[in-house]
């Protein structure tokens, strides 16, 4: 049973804001929500992590509603180099977890 | 079926010693990843093996870290001259395929991790 659900793919034009939403209905109390970016032939790389409300860093913002059953990654003013696969991952960062999986992610394509 | 296994589950070592962490991926999975996990940083990518191709080592934090994958299956992550900042949970993941031609990757399945404590 998948722990997270994301759209398979999204397209956007350069300069626009992109919002990718992830559903995680079974999130546990100790779970954090983390987003990763993966380019072809490379491993996933950390973008942002949050527990609740809003988190912002130099790359993105993460919005988490009060019930924590979903989260939205927001990428401001995307460029062609933002074309990648984006993964939402839910888990307890204090423990290794054999149930932790990356799903197939959201393939974001930026159009010139 | 059997998932990804890692050993040891816990390792306590003294600063300056070398450690080896082992990962047994799911049988038939061609891609294998090593990550380091800490609060606030999520999963930190370390290294990625895809079949017999040269690994992507771009995530290794220093030359004290190395990894190999023998016969396209079992992998060993070695940390030489361990430092206290190396303390973390080290996770291994495998997937049936990896990204091919710019398309999306396959689901990665994680092992339970090795908790490394450097005193």
Backbone of each chain as ProteinMPNN parsed JSONL, in Angstrom:
{"seq_chain_A": "XXXXXXXXXXXXXXXXXXXXXXXXXXXXXXXXXXXXXXXXXXXXXXXXXXXXXXXXXXXXXXXXXXXXXXXXXXXXXXXXXXXXXXXXXXXXXXXXXXXXXXXXXXXXXXXX", "coords_chain_A": {"N_chain_A": [[0.862, -1.184, 0.0], [0.712, 2.081, -1.011], [2.317, 4.808, 0.574], [2.291, 7.446, -0.011], [0.775, 9.678, -2.4], [1.082, 11.083, -5.537], [0.76, 13.341, -8.375], [1.458, 11.921, -11.577], [2.768, 13.305, -13.61], [3.657, 16.681, -14.601], [3.418, 19.732, -16.418], [4.965, 22.881, -17.067], [5.444, 26.402, -17.786], [8.435, 28.303, -18.248], [9.394, 30.541, -15.645], [7.026, 30.529, -14.247], [5.156, 29.809, -11.236], [5.241, 26.707, -9.634], [3.23, 24.228, -8.241], [3.208, 21.286, -6.469], [1.331, 18.7, -5.267], [1.062, 16.374, -2.621], [-0.451, 13.496, -1.321], [-0.906, 12.069, 1.833], [-2.447, 10.219, 3.619], [-2.215, 8.479, 5.76], [-0.353, 9.406, 7.558], [1.895, 9.35, 10.289], [2.189, 10.31, 13.764], [4.87, 10.899, 14.412], [6.021, 11.299, 11.989], [7.817, 13.067, 9.472], [7.617, 15.238, 6.618], [9.123, 15.109, 3.575], [10.7, 16.401, 0.71], [12.16, 15.537, -2.414], [14.444, 15.93, -5.164], [15.134, 14.622, -8.325], [17.422, 14.134, -10.877], [18.005, 12.758, -14.183], [19.781, 9.703, -14.087], [20.96, 10.203, -11.657], [21.114, 10.195, -8.046], [18.359, 10.81, -5.752], [17.947, 14.097, -4.39], [17.832, 16.076, -1.478], [15.31, 18.522, -0.963], [13.501, 19.991, 0.735], [12.132, 19.969, 4.034], [9.475, 19.345, 6.333], [7.248, 19.607, 9.194], [4.808, 20.699, 10.08], [2.562, 23.376, 9.148], [4.183, 25.988, 7.486], [7.17, 25.9, 5.621], [10.087, 27.431, 4.473], [12.785, 27.705, 2.236], [15.82, 28.53, 0.451], [15.3, 27.407, -1.936], [12.683, 26.373, -2.216], [9.206, 26.297, -1.102], [7.237, 24.774, 1.439], [4.073, 23.693, 2.096], [1.932, 22.73, 4.634], [-1.08, 21.511, 5.696], [-3.241, 21.754, 8.631], [-4.222, 19.193, 9.305], [-2.324, 17.554, 8.265], [-2.493, 15.666, 6.26], [-1.833, 16.02, 3.694], [0.52, 17.65, 1.526], [2.136, 20.467, -0.011], [4.465, 21.186, -2.384], [6.097, 24.064, -3.371], [7.487, 25.664, -6.063], [9.127, 28.5, -6.898], [9.02, 30.615, -9.764], [10.032, 28.876, -11.983], [12.704, 27.346, -13.866], [14.282, 26.017, -16.847], [16.104, 24.206, -15.848], [14.881, 23.094, -13.706], [13.499, 20.936, -14.495], [12.749, 17.723, -13.698], [12.349, 14.791, -11.624], [10.162, 14.768, -8.899], [9.905, 13.878, -5.574], [7.798, 13.004, -2.899], [8.188, 12.204, 0.418], [7.42, 10.393, 3.314], [8.144, 9.981, 6.666], [9.748, 8.87, 9.709], [12.387, 10.641, 10.768], [14.147, 9.897, 12.705], [14.618, 7.231, 12.773], [15.72, 4.396, 10.888], [13.66, 2.836, 8.486], [11.981, 0.137, 7.367], [9.715, 0.284, 5.915], [9.8, 2.537, 4.5], [9.52, 4.128, 1.477], [10.338, 5.398, -1.731], [7.965, 6.58, -3.954], [6.813, 6.631, -7.363], [6.993, 9.278, -7.959], [6.679, 12.715, -9.2], [6.92, 13.738, -12.429], [8.256, 16.576, -13.541], [8.089, 18.815, -16.151], [9.6, 21.501, -17.665], [8.705, 24.012, -19.828], [10.065, 25.886, -22.48]], "CA_chain_A": [[0.0, 0.0, 0.0], [1.528, 3.278, -1.124], [2.152, 5.712, 1.688], [2.07, 8.772, -0.578], [0.209, 9.734, -3.738], [1.405, 12.317, -6.241], [0.494, 13.243, -9.812], [2.541, 11.269, -12.319], [3.543, 14.284, -14.38], [3.164, 18.044, -14.716], [4.154, 20.615, -17.328], [4.831, 24.291, -16.731], [6.314, 27.27, -18.555], [9.478, 29.01, -17.503], [9.004, 31.755, -14.943], [5.802, 30.359, -13.476], [5.228, 29.092, -9.966], [4.727, 25.342, -9.754], [2.804, 23.608, -6.988], [3.015, 19.839, -6.564], [0.682, 18.253, -4.035], [1.231, 14.972, -2.249], [-1.395, 13.021, -0.309], [-0.362, 11.073, 2.774], [-3.557, 10.107, 4.558], [-1.881, 7.649, 6.927], [0.842, 9.95, 8.199], [1.943, 9.087, 11.722], [2.508, 11.462, 14.598], [6.3, 11.208, 14.392], [6.497, 11.415, 10.61], [8.067, 14.322, 8.798], [7.364, 15.229, 5.181], [10.344, 15.562, 2.915], [10.65, 16.402, -0.749], [13.441, 15.321, -3.078], [14.508, 16.189, -6.592], [16.05, 13.675, -8.951], [17.721, 14.286, -12.303], [18.337, 11.463, -14.796], [21.035, 9.01, -13.769], [21.503, 10.659, -10.386], [20.297, 9.886, -6.9], [17.508, 11.905, -5.283], [18.569, 15.067, -3.527], [16.939, 16.752, -0.551], [14.897, 19.889, -1.257], [12.911, 20.677, 1.875], [11.47, 19.088, 4.991], [8.628, 20.048, 7.285], [6.358, 18.816, 10.04], [3.49, 21.316, 9.958], [2.443, 24.764, 8.678], [4.927, 26.367, 6.29], [8.625, 25.955, 5.687], [10.648, 28.047, 3.272], [14.237, 27.847, 2.138], [16.234, 29.287, -0.733], [14.915, 26.676, -3.136], [11.256, 26.077, -2.327], [8.359, 26.394, 0.088], [6.448, 23.581, 1.715], [2.859, 24.044, 2.82], [1.34, 21.555, 5.263], [-2.276, 21.919, 6.44], [-3.287, 21.339, 10.034], [-4.437, 17.742, 9.468], [-1.082, 16.926, 7.769], [-2.785, 14.556, 5.34], [-1.297, 16.354, 2.382], [1.515, 18.724, 1.548], [2.345, 21.053, -1.329], [5.777, 21.763, -2.685], [5.957, 25.211, -4.256], [8.736, 26.102, -6.688], [8.869, 29.813, -7.488], [9.707, 31.045, -10.981], [10.824, 27.726, -12.432], [13.519, 27.452, -15.069], [14.443, 24.737, -17.532], [16.903, 23.305, -15.016], [14.008, 22.477, -12.691], [12.935, 19.714, -15.06], [13.246, 16.608, -12.889], [11.307, 14.055, -10.913], [10.049, 15.254, -7.528], [9.348, 12.853, -4.7], [7.343, 13.297, -1.559], [8.505, 11.058, 1.267], [6.93, 10.574, 4.673], [8.779, 9.035, 7.558], [10.331, 9.339, 10.963], [13.821, 10.794, 10.482], [14.979, 9.4, 13.8], [14.813, 5.801, 12.655], [15.598, 3.718, 9.611], [12.315, 2.265, 8.442], [11.912, -0.723, 6.183], [8.52, 0.595, 5.145], [10.029, 3.807, 3.827], [9.741, 3.934, 0.045], [10.056, 6.434, -2.709], [7.051, 6.195, -5.017], [7.303, 6.962, -8.692], [7.243, 10.705, -8.019], [6.038, 13.577, -10.2], [7.874, 14.211, -13.431], [7.983, 17.969, -13.907], [8.74, 19.261, -17.378], [9.503, 22.946, -17.848], [8.64, 24.32, -21.257], [10.647, 27.231, -22.724]], "C_chain_A": [[0.89, 1.222, 0.0], [1.251, 4.216, 0.037], [1.857, 7.122, 1.199], [1.526, 8.65, -1.986], [0.495, 11.093, -4.338], [0.949, 12.19, -7.686], [1.712, 12.658, -10.524], [3.412, 12.287, -13.029], [2.849, 15.634, -14.365], [4.028, 18.794, -15.711], [3.942, 22.05, -16.872], [5.759, 25.098, -17.611], [7.335, 27.936, -17.648], [8.905, 30.257, -16.837], [7.748, 31.629, -14.106], [6.1, 29.699, -12.143], [4.583, 27.724, -10.158], [4.405, 24.803, -8.371], [2.525, 22.123, -7.213], [2.475, 19.361, -5.223], [0.855, 16.76, -3.844], [0.21, 14.634, -1.17], [-0.737, 11.952, 0.549], [-1.358, 10.915, 3.909], [-3.199, 9.367, 5.839], [-0.64, 8.147, 7.664], [0.76, 9.749, 9.71], [2.432, 10.321, 12.474], [3.973, 11.875, 14.488], [6.861, 11.426, 12.991], [6.735, 12.864, 10.208], [7.788, 14.143, 7.309], [8.572, 15.847, 4.502], [10.175, 15.449, 1.408], [12.065, 16.306, -1.312], [13.291, 15.618, -4.56], [15.499, 15.201, -7.198], [16.168, 13.958, -10.437], [18.092, 12.921, -12.882], [19.719, 10.967, -14.394], [21.704, 9.535, -12.503], [20.591, 10.204, -9.257], [19.433, 11.062, -6.5], [18.267, 12.817, -4.33], [17.532, 15.825, -2.73], [16.603, 18.156, -1.041], [14.469, 20.595, 0.02], [12.217, 19.662, 2.761], [10.614, 19.913, 5.949], [7.794, 19.088, 8.103], [4.938, 19.381, 9.979], [3.646, 22.765, 9.504], [3.301, 25.0, 7.438], [6.419, 26.398, 6.571], [9.123, 26.555, 4.382], [12.162, 28.037, 3.345], [14.565, 28.537, 0.812], [15.764, 28.634, -2.029], [13.402, 26.602, -3.316], [10.534, 26.426, -1.039], [7.554, 25.118, 0.209], [5.274, 23.998, 2.583], [2.206, 22.761, 3.333], [0.115, 22.008, 6.052], [-2.286, 21.307, 7.831], [-3.464, 19.834, 10.199], [-3.255, 16.92, 8.945], [-1.33, 15.774, 6.803], [-2.348, 14.855, 3.912], [-0.219, 17.414, 2.569], [1.709, 19.22, 0.125], [3.726, 21.66, -1.416], [5.564, 22.896, -3.675], [7.335, 25.648, -4.751], [8.487, 27.446, -7.364], [9.645, 30.026, -8.78], [10.628, 29.956, -11.535], [11.596, 28.064, -13.705], [13.672, 26.065, -15.676], [15.197, 23.731, -16.668], [16.102, 22.669, -13.889], [13.303, 21.242, -13.231], [13.566, 18.507, -14.374], [12.05, 15.828, -12.364], [11.332, 14.5, -9.458], [9.303, 14.222, -6.695], [8.931, 13.455, -3.368], [7.58, 12.046, -0.726], [8.078, 11.362, 2.691], [7.59, 9.546, 5.565], [9.347, 9.703, 8.787], [11.832, 9.448, 10.766], [14.718, 10.28, 11.585], [15.267, 7.912, 13.699], [14.872, 5.387, 11.195], [14.281, 2.976, 9.61], [12.172, 1.431, 7.176], [10.668, -0.468, 5.363], [8.659, 1.907, 4.377], [10.289, 3.545, 2.359], [9.581, 5.255, -0.686], [9.045, 5.854, -3.68], [7.625, 6.603, -6.353], [7.467, 8.465, -8.894], [6.43, 11.426, -9.073], [7.096, 14.064, -11.165], [7.453, 15.598, -13.881], [8.788, 18.333, -15.145], [8.509, 20.757, -17.537], [9.648, 23.254, -19.338], [9.192, 25.728, -21.488], [9.58, 28.232, -23.152]], "O_chain_A": [[1.723, 1.394, 0.89], [0.103, 4.402, 0.439], [1.24, 7.91, 1.915], [1.771, 7.665, -2.682], [0.197, 12.127, -3.739], [0.766, 11.079, -8.184], [2.851, 12.881, -10.115], [4.637, 12.162, -13.055], [1.641, 15.736, -14.152], [5.223, 18.528, -15.836], [2.88, 22.399, -16.357], [6.744, 24.572, -18.131], [7.119, 28.103, -16.448], [8.044, 30.937, -17.396], [7.431, 32.531, -13.331], [7.162, 29.107, -11.949], [3.519, 27.602, -10.764], [5.21, 24.91, -7.446], [1.701, 21.758, -8.052], [3.084, 19.588, -4.177], [0.801, 15.986, -4.799], [0.027, 15.393, -0.219], [-0.088, 11.041, 0.035], [-1.144, 11.409, 5.016], [-3.807, 9.597, 6.884], [0.043, 7.364, 8.325], [-0.287, 9.948, 10.326], [3.006, 11.243, 11.894], [4.284, 13.066, 14.472], [8.048, 11.708, 12.833], [5.967, 13.76, 10.555], [7.731, 13.019, 6.81], [8.984, 16.963, 4.819], [9.572, 14.5, 0.909], [13.016, 16.887, -0.789], [12.201, 15.57, -5.129], [16.576, 14.973, -6.646], [15.174, 14.017, -11.162], [18.459, 12.018, -12.131], [20.69, 11.724, -14.369], [22.901, 9.325, -12.307], [19.43, 9.867, -9.487], [19.733, 12.199, -6.864], [19.118, 12.367, -3.563], [16.472, 16.176, -3.25], [17.483, 18.896, -1.48], [14.993, 21.656, 0.359], [11.767, 18.618, 2.289], [10.977, 21.027, 6.326], [7.647, 17.915, 7.759], [3.975, 18.627, 9.842], [4.754, 23.302, 9.487], [3.16, 24.287, 6.445], [6.865, 26.862, 7.621], [8.627, 26.217, 3.307], [12.748, 28.325, 4.388], [13.676, 29.061, 0.14], [15.826, 29.246, -3.095], [12.895, 26.75, -4.428], [11.143, 26.794, -0.034], [7.232, 24.467, -0.785], [5.446, 24.575, 3.656], [1.96, 21.828, 2.569], [0.245, 22.805, 6.981], [-1.458, 20.459, 8.165], [-2.916, 19.251, 11.134], [-3.201, 15.71, 9.165], [-0.423, 14.977, 6.564], [-2.489, 14.012, 3.026], [-0.078, 17.995, 3.645], [1.476, 18.484, -0.833], [4.101, 22.529, -0.629], [4.921, 22.707, -4.707], [8.226, 25.961, -3.961], [7.708, 27.518, -8.315], [10.813, 29.649, -8.869], [11.85, 30.108, -11.549], [11.208, 28.926, -14.494], [13.247, 25.067, -15.093], [14.947, 22.529, -16.756], [16.608, 21.789, -13.192], [12.581, 20.571, -12.493], [14.776, 18.297, -14.461], [10.896, 16.168, -12.628], [12.399, 14.597, -8.852], [8.223, 13.758, -7.062], [9.622, 14.298, -2.796], [7.205, 10.946, -1.134], [8.337, 12.446, 3.213], [7.592, 8.357, 5.246], [9.416, 10.928, 8.887], [12.496, 8.423, 10.608], [15.937, 10.232, 11.416], [16.077, 7.385, 14.461], [14.167, 5.947, 10.357], [13.834, 2.528, 10.666], [12.233, 1.95, 6.061], [10.563, -0.947, 4.233], [7.733, 2.33, 3.685], [11.208, 2.795, 2.029], [8.786, 6.111, -0.297], [9.241, 4.748, -4.184], [8.817, 6.894, -6.453], [8.028, 8.887, -9.906], [5.597, 10.827, -9.753], [8.056, 14.725, -10.767], [6.417, 15.768, -14.525], [10.009, 18.179, -15.18], [7.37, 21.223, -17.544], [10.586, 22.812, -20.001], [8.828, 26.661, -20.772], [9.89, 29.398, -23.395]]}, "seq_chain_B": "XXXXXXXXXXXXXXXXXXXXXXXXXXXXXXXXXXXXXXXXXXXXXXXXXXXXXXXXXXXXXXXXXXXXXXXXXXXXXXXXXXXXXXXXXXXXXXXXXXXXXXXXXXXXXXXXXXXXXXX", "coords_chain_B": {"N_chain_B": [[7.994, -11.168, -0.334], [11.569, -11.182, 0.496], [12.89, -8.181, 1.782], [14.988, -5.242, 1.481], [17.994, -5.685, 3.16], [20.115, -4.75, 5.882], [23.256, -4.552, 7.536], [25.564, -3.959, 10.231], [22.724, -3.525, 12.499], [23.082, -1.661, 14.415], [25.928, 0.296, 15.223], [28.603, 1.071, 17.175], [31.406, 3.022, 17.469], [34.834, 4.05, 17.915], [36.226, 7.282, 17.547], [38.208, 7.767, 14.684], [38.475, 5.143, 13.948], [37.892, 2.628, 11.388], [34.879, 1.758, 9.617], [32.584, -0.647, 8.306], [29.681, -0.948, 6.433], [26.94, -2.909, 5.489], [24.863, -3.81, 2.705], [22.17, -5.631, 1.488], [20.481, -5.858, -1.372], [17.103, -6.062, -2.744], [16.467, -9.039, -4.448], [17.298, -9.12, -7.852], [16.958, -6.426, -8.281], [18.331, -3.696, -9.977], [19.337, -1.207, -9.408], [20.978, 0.568, -6.812], [21.128, 2.437, -3.852], [22.772, 4.566, -1.547], [22.121, 6.34, 1.425], [22.278, 8.964, 3.869], [20.846, 9.737, 6.954], [19.393, 12.305, 8.807], [17.787, 14.391, 11.225], [16.083, 17.19, 9.975], [17.579, 17.333, 7.717], [16.665, 15.397, 6.106], [16.854, 12.688, 3.847], [20.111, 12.25, 2.917], [21.667, 12.014, -0.024], [24.174, 9.713, -0.943], [25.61, 7.822, -2.641], [25.193, 6.082, -5.757], [24.473, 3.156, -7.492], [24.12, 1.674, -10.636], [23.464, -1.158, -12.104], [26.167, -2.387, -13.922], [27.359, -0.003, -14.422], [29.504, 2.885, -13.978], [29.533, 4.169, -10.702], [27.525, 6.868, -9.38], [29.108, 9.067, -7.545], [28.78, 11.472, -6.448], [27.576, 12.396, -4.147], [29.067, 11.702, -1.946], [30.474, 12.697, 1.109], [33.166, 13.14, 1.767], [36.614, 12.13, 1.079], [36.965, 10.078, 2.782], [34.926, 8.39, 2.654], [33.737, 5.568, 0.948], [32.411, 3.241, -1.453], [31.413, 0.059, -2.607], [30.122, -2.288, -4.961], [29.592, -5.533, -5.309], [29.475, -7.898, -7.881], [27.091, -6.87, -8.809], [25.201, -6.966, -6.803], [25.308, -7.271, -3.574], [26.284, -4.543, -1.483], [28.86, -2.553, -0.019], [29.451, -0.012, 2.238], [32.069, 1.974, 3.176], [33.591, 3.7, 5.778], [36.313, 5.535, 6.539], [38.589, 6.311, 9.169], [36.754, 7.406, 11.129], [34.689, 10.173, 12.132], [33.1, 12.242, 14.624], [31.015, 13.652, 13.467], [30.139, 11.916, 11.588], [28.237, 10.35, 12.683], [25.09, 8.967, 12.329], [22.06, 7.728, 10.799], [22.441, 5.273, 8.425], [21.168, 4.557, 5.367], [20.146, 2.157, 2.987], [18.891, 1.656, -0.274], [17.013, 0.014, -2.842], [16.068, -0.415, -6.279], [14.065, -1.669, -8.974], [14.505, -0.721, -11.542], [16.282, 2.111, -12.794], [16.443, 5.625, -13.479], [15.881, 6.072, -16.863], [16.755, 7.429, -19.86], [15.689, 9.943, -19.183], [13.193, 9.575, -18.203], [10.827, 8.77, -15.552], [11.819, 7.345, -12.425], [11.934, 4.091, -10.879], [10.127, 2.686, -8.102], [11.78, 3.07, -5.039], [12.981, 0.937, -2.55], [13.555, 0.791, 0.833], [16.067, -0.277, 3.182], [16.275, -1.196, 6.704], [18.223, 0.325, 7.837], [21.395, 1.378, 9.267], [22.403, 2.348, 12.363], [24.835, 4.492, 13.152], [27.146, 5.322, 15.562], [29.592, 7.474, 16.56], [32.014, 7.746, 18.88]], "CA_chain_B": [[9.377, -11.631, -0.426], [12.528, -10.504, 1.34], [13.169, -6.795, 1.421], [16.379, -4.823, 1.586], [18.525, -5.889, 4.5], [21.351, -4.044, 6.184], [23.922, -4.979, 8.762], [24.771, -4.252, 11.43], [21.634, -2.581, 12.731], [23.688, -0.611, 15.22], [27.371, 0.223, 15.294], [29.246, 2.098, 17.984], [32.832, 2.947, 17.215], [35.623, 5.166, 18.432], [36.746, 8.22, 16.554], [39.444, 7.359, 14.046], [38.393, 3.765, 13.469], [37.181, 2.396, 10.136], [33.678, 0.929, 9.732], [31.989, -1.156, 7.064], [28.239, -1.153, 6.51], [26.583, -3.814, 4.407], [23.497, -3.751, 2.192], [21.719, -6.671, 0.568], [19.269, -5.338, -2.015], [16.104, -7.023, -3.175], [16.994, -9.831, -5.556], [16.858, -8.687, -9.171], [16.998, -4.973, -8.414], [19.59, -3.308, -10.605], [19.807, 0.071, -8.868], [21.203, 0.561, -5.368], [21.419, 3.779, -3.364], [23.11, 4.769, -0.137], [21.741, 7.636, 1.962], [22.516, 9.214, 5.283], [19.614, 10.365, 7.42], [19.405, 13.048, 10.058], [16.656, 15.302, 11.354], [16.304, 18.5, 9.381], [18.235, 17.183, 6.428], [16.054, 14.326, 5.345], [17.801, 11.705, 3.331], [21.214, 12.836, 2.185], [22.16, 11.057, -1.003], [25.619, 9.486, -0.881], [26.151, 7.175, -3.838], [24.186, 5.341, -6.506], [24.959, 2.155, -8.428], [23.151, 1.192, -11.612], [24.029, -2.291, -12.818], [27.628, -2.383, -14.004], [27.852, 1.328, -14.774], [30.268, 3.579, -12.941], [28.59, 4.757, -9.746], [27.46, 8.313, -9.153], [29.683, 9.264, -6.223], [28.781, 12.919, -6.211], [27.062, 12.739, -2.838], [29.966, 11.315, -0.85], [30.877, 13.957, 1.754], [34.625, 13.305, 1.81], [37.325, 10.958, 0.544], [36.983, 8.992, 3.775], [33.784, 7.539, 2.327], [33.811, 4.839, -0.311], [31.441, 2.159, -1.527], [31.538, -0.841, -3.739], [29.018, -3.216, -5.159], [30.192, -6.707, -5.914], [28.586, -8.761, -8.646], [25.801, -6.256, -9.058], [24.233, -7.265, -5.754], [25.638, -6.743, -2.252], [27.112, -3.343, -1.459], [29.499, -2.193, 1.243], [29.847, 1.388, 2.418], [33.188, 2.036, 4.117], [33.974, 5.026, 6.279], [37.627, 5.446, 7.16], [38.953, 7.35, 10.147], [35.461, 8.005, 11.45], [34.589, 11.388, 12.926], [31.831, 12.311, 15.34], [29.97, 14.138, 12.57], [29.662, 10.812, 10.754], [27.14, 9.683, 13.387], [23.824, 9.13, 11.611], [21.505, 6.471, 10.305], [22.821, 5.063, 7.033], [20.114, 3.787, 4.719], [20.357, 1.63, 1.647], [17.65, 1.423, -1.002], [17.195, -0.575, -4.169], [14.911, -0.364, -7.16], [14.157, -2.6, -10.091], [15.155, 0.033, -12.599], [16.582, 3.484, -12.415], [16.004, 6.544, -14.525], [16.393, 5.738, -18.186], [16.353, 8.362, -20.903], [14.971, 11.113, -18.698], [11.88, 9.24, -17.652], [10.778, 8.654, -14.099], [12.497, 6.174, -11.89], [11.075, 3.1, -10.268], [10.019, 2.818, -6.654], [12.914, 2.648, -4.229], [12.638, 0.273, -1.299], [14.633, 1.044, 1.778], [16.367, -1.171, 4.281], [16.004, -0.634, 8.029], [19.269, 1.263, 8.2], [22.409, 1.121, 10.292], [22.64, 3.525, 13.201], [26.257, 4.599, 13.464], [27.497, 6.278, 16.61], [31.037, 7.632, 16.694], [32.279, 8.352, 20.195]], "C_chain_B": [[10.28, -10.828, 0.469], [12.755, -9.096, 0.833], [14.644, -6.517, 1.443], [16.842, -5.06, 3.02], [19.855, -5.175, 4.66], [21.933, -4.592, 7.472], [25.189, -4.18, 8.977], [23.622, -3.268, 11.587], [22.125, -1.401, 13.553], [25.194, -0.809, 15.261], [27.883, 1.404, 16.11], [30.747, 1.948, 17.803], [33.534, 4.153, 17.813], [36.119, 6.023, 17.285], [38.076, 7.718, 16.012], [39.443, 5.932, 13.518], [37.667, 3.708, 12.134], [35.943, 1.536, 10.401], [33.217, 0.506, 8.352], [30.521, -1.444, 7.312], [27.818, -1.946, 5.274], [25.125, -3.642, 4.023], [23.251, -4.905, 1.238], [20.436, -6.199, -0.096], [18.284, -6.449, -2.316], [16.628, -7.724, -4.427], [16.411, -9.34, -6.885], [16.837, -7.189, -9.371], [18.36, -4.54, -8.937], [20.174, -2.031, -10.007], [19.915, -0.012, -7.352], [21.691, 1.938, -4.944], [21.847, 3.699, -1.898], [22.731, 6.207, 0.232], [22.18, 7.722, 3.416], [21.324, 10.032, 5.77], [19.824, 11.054, 8.746], [18.251, 14.02, 10.046], [17.024, 16.643, 10.749], [16.973, 18.454, 8.039], [17.586, 16.118, 5.573], [17.092, 13.303, 4.954], [18.86, 12.434, 2.521], [21.791, 11.779, 1.254], [23.675, 10.952, -0.918], [26.154, 8.954, -2.204], [25.091, 6.294, -4.459], [24.877, 4.416, -7.494], [23.822, 1.753, -9.356], [23.825, 0.086, -12.406], [25.538, -2.264, -12.771], [28.204, -1.026, -14.377], [28.653, 1.92, -13.632], [29.301, 4.27, -11.989], [28.635, 6.282, -9.751], [27.906, 8.558, -7.717], [29.545, 10.705, -5.744], [28.288, 13.304, -4.821], [27.977, 12.389, -1.677], [30.57, 12.561, -0.217], [32.372, 14.184, 1.817], [35.282, 12.061, 1.257], [37.472, 9.853, 1.581], [35.864, 7.98, 3.492], [34.022, 6.853, 0.987], [32.772, 3.734, -0.276], [31.741, 1.306, -2.726], [30.328, -1.756, -3.789], [29.551, -4.388, -5.955], [29.144, -7.524, -6.648], [27.21, -8.192, -8.886], [24.765, -6.508, -7.986], [24.619, -6.568, -4.458], [26.537, -5.52, -2.366], [27.664, -3.116, -0.064], [29.868, -0.721, 1.219], [30.917, 1.417, 3.499], [33.467, 3.484, 4.496], [35.297, 4.861, 7.014], [37.825, 6.599, 8.143], [37.717, 8.13, 10.58], [35.599, 9.226, 12.36], [33.22, 11.423, 13.598], [30.703, 12.808, 14.432], [29.471, 13.071, 11.604], [28.499, 10.07, 11.425], [25.818, 10.006, 12.71], [23.242, 7.746, 11.385], [21.835, 6.375, 8.823], [21.829, 4.089, 6.413], [20.53, 3.354, 3.328], [18.993, 1.416, 1.015], [17.969, 0.759, -2.332], [15.91, -0.404, -4.971], [15.16, -1.249, -8.367], [14.886, -1.958, -11.264], [15.571, 1.367, -12.028], [16.159, 4.356, -13.58], [16.672, 6.181, -15.839], [15.873, 6.779, -19.158], [15.533, 9.531, -20.417], [13.595, 10.814, -18.16], [11.935, 9.072, -16.146], [11.427, 7.356, -13.662], [11.477, 5.216, -11.293], [11.082, 3.301, -8.764], [11.272, 2.303, -5.974], [12.412, 2.054, -2.923], [13.835, 0.359, -0.372], [14.824, -0.108, 2.753], [16.11, -0.482, 5.609], [17.08, 0.319, 8.514], [20.251, 0.719, 9.215], [22.611, 2.414, 11.057], [24.095, 3.513, 13.629], [26.467, 5.688, 14.497], [29.013, 6.306, 16.744], [31.316, 8.39, 17.983], [33.515, 9.248, 20.174]], "O_chain_B": [[9.83, -9.896, 1.134], [12.806, -8.847, -0.372], [15.462, -7.437, 1.426], [16.162, -4.681, 3.973], [20.617, -5.017, 3.706], [21.216, -5.033, 8.37], [25.83, -3.764, 8.012], [23.564, -2.272, 10.866], [21.641, -0.28, 13.4], [25.681, -1.938, 15.326], [27.635, 2.565, 15.786], [31.29, 0.856, 17.968], [32.902, 5.147, 18.17], [36.393, 5.53, 16.191], [38.955, 7.301, 16.767], [40.31, 5.557, 12.73], [36.919, 4.621, 11.785], [35.95, 0.689, 11.294], [33.432, 1.207, 7.363], [30.163, -2.106, 8.287], [28.281, -1.687, 4.163], [24.266, -3.371, 4.863], [24.018, -5.131, 0.302], [19.396, -6.145, 0.56], [18.594, -7.63, -2.161], [17.159, -7.09, -5.338], [15.2, -9.168, -7.023], [16.713, -6.716, -10.5], [19.401, -4.952, -8.423], [21.381, -1.802, -10.093], [19.053, -0.59, -6.688], [22.556, 2.531, -5.59], [21.351, 2.878, -1.127], [22.976, 7.15, -0.521], [22.416, 6.718, 4.089], [20.85, 10.923, 5.064], [20.361, 10.473, 9.69], [17.785, 14.43, 8.983], [18.115, 17.167, 10.97], [16.943, 19.433, 7.293], [17.947, 15.966, 4.406], [18.081, 13.09, 5.656], [18.551, 13.143, 1.563], [22.337, 10.772, 1.703], [24.376, 11.96, -0.832], [27.039, 9.555, -2.813], [24.191, 5.812, -3.77], [25.759, 4.838, -8.242], [22.698, 1.52, -8.912], [24.655, 0.352, -13.276], [26.127, -2.133, -11.698], [29.405, -0.906, -14.621], [28.509, 1.522, -12.476], [28.341, 4.896, -12.437], [29.651, 6.892, -10.083], [27.158, 8.284, -6.778], [30.141, 11.092, -4.739], [28.549, 14.415, -4.359], [27.686, 12.746, -0.535], [31.125, 13.401, -0.926], [32.809, 15.332, 1.912], [34.618, 11.058, 0.994], [38.043, 8.803, 1.289], [35.861, 6.868, 4.022], [34.454, 7.481, 0.02], [32.307, 3.337, 0.792], [32.26, 1.78, -3.736], [29.623, -1.96, -2.801], [29.914, -4.253, -7.123], [28.069, -7.807, -6.117], [26.262, -8.934, -9.139], [23.575, -6.293, -8.214], [24.292, -5.397, -4.264], [27.426, -5.456, -3.216], [27.026, -3.44, 0.937], [30.519, -0.248, 0.288], [30.696, 0.938, 4.612], [33.565, 4.365, 3.642], [35.38, 4.128, 7.999], [37.3, 7.698, 7.965], [37.643, 9.349, 10.418], [36.479, 9.305, 13.217], [32.297, 10.72, 13.188], [29.55, 12.417, 14.617], [28.497, 13.288, 10.883], [27.848, 9.244, 10.785], [25.466, 11.174, 12.538], [23.848, 6.732, 11.732], [21.541, 7.291, 8.055], [21.672, 2.957, 6.869], [21.182, 4.096, 2.594], [18.042, 1.037, 1.699], [19.06, 0.925, -2.877], [14.82, -0.269, -4.416], [16.3, -1.539, -8.73], [15.757, -2.563, -11.89], [15.236, 1.699, -10.891], [15.582, 3.871, -14.553], [17.889, 6.005, -15.904], [14.663, 6.982, -19.261], [14.737, 10.07, -21.185], [12.899, 11.721, -17.705], [12.997, 9.22, -15.54], [11.558, 6.407, -14.434], [10.288, 5.526, -11.222], [11.939, 3.999, -8.221], [11.767, 1.224, -6.299], [11.524, 2.608, -2.275], [14.965, 0.043, -0.744], [13.879, -0.816, 3.102], [15.762, 0.698, 5.635], [16.88, 1.041, 9.491], [19.984, -0.254, 9.92], [22.946, 3.447, 10.478], [24.531, 2.636, 14.373], [26.024, 6.824, 14.329], [29.64, 5.281, 17.011], [30.899, 9.537, 18.146], [33.872, 9.83, 21.198]]}, "name": "protein", "num_of_chains": 2, "seq": "XXXXXXXXXXXXXXXXXXXXXXXXXXXXXXXXXXXXXXXXXXXXXXXXXXXXXXXXXXXXXXXXXXXXXXXXXXXXXXXXXXXXXXXXXXXXXXXXXXXXXXXXXXXXXXXXXXXXXXXXXXXXXXXXXXXXXXXXXXXXXXXXXXXXXXXXXXXXXXXXXXXXXXXXXXXXXXXXXXXXXXXXXXXXXXXXXXXXXXXXXXXXXXXXXXXXXXXXXXXXXXXXXXXXXXX"}
